[in-house]
Structure formats: structure tokens, C-alpha cells
């Protein structure tokens, strides 16, 4: 006899208005829900496919009243072809050691994150993150998560210093790159783009159709890099669709 267990009811909440971290002179609001631990992976799958993003045990998406600049995007893996620039980035990083590790925070990862935030996002709220916050960011998850670490070769051979890291959710239809950070002092490696290219390769090897990149924000320099990955699908009122070159080139007034 097959037993059917009810899917937990999800309650959604709306945040108060706050300054937008991406576009000047705008306010943001988010709708969010707590992910259940009993069926967190399945619920996160459905919400991600509906444009939500995960942070610890919370799924959220923009719900701004006068702005629709934030667009949930994903890369269709089978259709992606590395550009000449992509191939150069891949070649520059062939000396990196890649390893999948459990979603467990380490002091080495935290120190790298602190350096990255101070160099690239000094004005952002995450610069106040302490060790307990980082542990929660990595480990407080009801879904299938892991970390990918990238290390330079040591003088003695084998993996050495940690230079890049990505927190990743394993979805039913792909990989969701939750948060990535890297050594801001390494020149010419383009580690942010490299990690996306590497996850496209890993998704292709395992037969996963999509790599989810979170939100692309028109007019935000912080998010411009996502438009470089084409073809790119965006979630709209009628579902997921391919973005055209003109749409990707547009900026918000």
C-alpha cells in the first residue's frame, strides 16, 4: 500500500521597503518563505524554478512595487558554446585544483570571503558578516548543498592555497550557484566567470539542463557579467524564455 504524505503548507511574507543595493534612488521589497526541513529540497526546486533564490533556510524573490529590473536567469547548458574570451579564461585556470566538499564552513573559506568583500563589495551589508554568520550561510540549509573549492598548485605539488569557492545547490534540473567568492588580488584570471564556466562543464558532464545564476539586474554594473553568458533564459509572466541580444544590451534608465 502506497502512503502519501501531504506537502507542507508554505507561508509567504513581505519585507518592509529598504534601499536597493543594485540601483540608486530605489527601494526594494522581497517576498520570502521559510523552507521546510522535511521536504526542503523539493520545495526549493519548485521555488527556484519559479524565480526564487535561497539564502540559508529562506527562499526569497523581489517584490518591488515600481521596479521590475531584477530578472531571474539561467543558462541552458546544452546550448552554451564558450566564446573566444571564455576559452582564454578556461586556459588561464587549467592549473587550478578543483574539489567538491561538504557544506561545512572553514576558517580558510571565511578569510577568503572577507578579503573578497572588502575589495569588491566594501559598501555592501555583507562586509559586517562574522564567523557565526558565515557558518549559518554555508551550513544552515535544508537542501542538497555543497561547496566547490579551487586551489593553486603548491610548491611541493598538489593543491595549495584556496583562491576561489562557490556554494552550490543541487536541483532536480540543474545547479544553482548560491554564492561565489574569490581572491581579488589574482590578476587576469577572471575567477568569477571561470567558476560559472566550470559549473557549465560539470552540469554538462552530469546531464543537468540548467545552471541558475540568480538575478540579472538591468543597469547594475555588479550584475553585468551575467549578460555575457549566452544563450540566457529569463523568467517572465509567461514562463522561461530566451533573452535576445538587444534585451541583454539594454540598460535601465
C-alpha positions, -999 to +999 in steps of 0.1 A: +000+000+000+014+034-010+014+061+016+010+097+005+023+124+028+010+159+025+033+187+012+039+212+039+020+245+036+043+273+028+036+308+042+049+338+024+059+371+040+067+406+026+096+427+039+094+464+046+108+488+019+146+492+021+173+509-001+180+489-032+216+475-032+218+475-070+202+506-084+204+541-069+175+560-055+152+530-055+135+509-028+133+472-027+109+447-011+111+409-010+086+382-006+101+352+013+092+319+029+110+295+053+119+263+036+107+232+055+134+207+066+112+177+058+108+184+021+132+213+017+149+201-015+116+195-034+102+229-023+134+247-031+134+231-066+099+244-073+106+278-059+139+282-078+121+273-110+096+300-101+122+327-097+131+324-060+166+325-046+178+306-015+196+321+015+202+297+043+167+282+051+148+311+034+137+314-002+130+349-015+123+369-046+120+406-054+085+421-049+092+458-057+062+479-064+076+503-090+105+483-105+110+450-124+147+453-131+156+421-112+152+392-136+158+355-127+181+340-152+196+306-161+219+292-187+206+263-209+237+240-207+233+221-239+231+253-260+260+271-245+291+275-266+322+290-250+333+323-267+369+331-275+371+351-243+356+321-223+382+298-238+410+322-228+397+322-192+395+284-191+431+281-204+444+306-178+429+285-150+440+250-160+464+249-132+437+251-105+428+221-084+390+216-081+374+197-053+338+191-041+335+194-003+306+191+021+287+222+031+308+228+062+324+262+068+361+266+074+382+295+086+402+294+054+370+300+034+359+327+057+392+346+054+390+345+016+354+357+017+364+387+039+391+397+015+367+394-014+340+415+002+364+442+013+379+445-022+347+441-043+317+449-021+330+472+006+298+492+006+275+461+010+259+448+041+278+415+039+310+432+050+298+430+086+295+393+084+311+375+113+322+339+116+288+327+130+271+344+101+293+326+076+287+292+093+250+298+090+253+309+054+270+276+045+256+251+069+221+262+077+204+245+047+175+221+043+185+213+007+212+194-011+242+218-010+279+215-014+310+237-018+334+237-048+369+248-038+395+259-063+432+259-052+465+269-067+492+242-070+516+243-040+554+245-045+556+209-033+530+197-058+493+191-052+466+216-041+478+246-022+461+279-013+424+284-017+417+311-043+380+306-051+349+290-037+313+285-046+283+274-026+260+254-048+226+238-045+219+206-064+184+209-080+164+184-099+171+202-132+205+217-126+229+236-104+221+268-086+251+289-078+241+304-045+272+325-037+307+327-052+338+345-039+375+345-049+409+361-043+406+397-055+444+400-059+450+374-086+453+392-119+440+382-153+422+350-141+386+363-142+377+338-114+341+348-112+334+340-148+357+309-146+336+294-119+304+298-139+321+282-170+333+253-148+298+247-134+285+247-170+311+220-178+301+200-147+264+203-154+271+190-190+290+160-177+262+150-154+234+157-179+219+186-160+200+210-183+205+243-164+228+265-144+209+290-123+226+324-118+201+341-096+191+377-107+203+398-135+197+434-128+195+457-157+216+488-152+236+474-124+274+471-131+276+444-104+253+422-125+265+430-160+287+398-161+256+376-163+246+390-196+279+378-211+267+342-209+245+335-239+221+320-247+205+331-214+169+323-203+149+347-182+117+341-162+088+363-172+050+363-168+047+335-195+075+313-181+111+309-191+122+323-224+154+331-242+166+367-239+175+384-272+208+402-278+190+436-278+174+429-244+208+419-229+224+451-243+197+474-228+203+493-195+178+507-171+172+545-173 
